[in-house]
Amino acid sequence: MLIIYGPLVNSKEFNPFFIINPRAGPARNQLRLRKLISESLRHNSRLDAIHVTRACGEAMEIARKAATDGFDPIVAVGGDGTINEVANGIYASGATLAVLPGGSGNGLARHFKIPFRLRDALQVLSAGKTQAIDVGWCGDRLFLVTCGVGLDALVAFEFEQSQSRGFFSYFRMTVEQLAKFRPEEMYLSSNGQPPELVRPLLITAANLNQYGGGARIAPDASATDGLLDVVVVQPVSLLRAFSKIPALFLGRINRAPEVRTFRTPTLTIRRASPGPLHLDGDPIEGPAEVSIRIEPQAMKLIVP
């Protein structure tokens, strides 16, 4: 177990590499961010171990190279999408993942109680502990927080294309998509069981307990139980959806009659044609048959 106390020390055991999403909260003032990192590092010469991404997908390749070059941990500075790219990049190397949260939702940071204040998050990086956590897979893509189809995937596509960020922009887009949503037939099969026909508002396979922003879609999800928490939500009216917002943020959405949850190590979703899918909030065009599974304790993460 890696436990480091005091300033960040450059050594064979602790040699961090920072990958920064410039759209992330802490990165908007990059001079301050670099200064805080350099103050936390014992030697300013390690400022060459900071990379600011310029394009979607770049963080994955930079993380892979940094891990190959011997840096550890690899620190994702951004939201769940940035963390997802970094995790996909370092998975095969066995390097440790660390997080300085700065996204719109910060689902992973909220689940593990990683502080949002940059100085406090850097303290976790230096004085935290490593924990082996489960990893979700959708086909050959890794996810750490949630994976889903339906309304949440449609909102993810709209949010990705928008210049507006933050919780209220995400909430507005959710309302707009819900107002025009038309459910499609899907066949759902878990752990080799016979397929079940559903017409859901959404299906979420959760490794952690929330989407982000405090919205706990799977309140009882654990990162160490070797199981996905699957949440199937039936279509509801706008009025009914609004009435369930408090339950979503209070961790009681699983008690709603329109919501069904179950645990499984594997899940298959089959639909008529390819369509929207999200991995940790980032949208992709998914296949008609979506195969999801959990890999127990497959990644190391620095946590408080």
Secondary structure, DSSP 4 states (H G I P E B T S, - for coil): -----SSB--SSS-B-EEEE-TTSTGGGSHHHHHHHHHHHBS-GGGGGGEEE--STTHHHHHHHHHHHTT-BSEEEEESHHHHHHHHHHHGGGTPEEEEEE-SSSBHHHHHHT--SSHHHHHHHHHH-EEEEEEEEEETTEEESSEEEEEHHHHHHHHHHH-S--SHHHHHHHHHHHHHT-----EEEEETTPPPEEE--SEEEEESSS-SBTTB-SSTT--SSSS-EEEEEE----HHHHHHTHHHHHHT-GGGSTTEEEEEESEEEEEESS-EEEEETTEEEEE-SEEEEEEEEEEEEEEE-
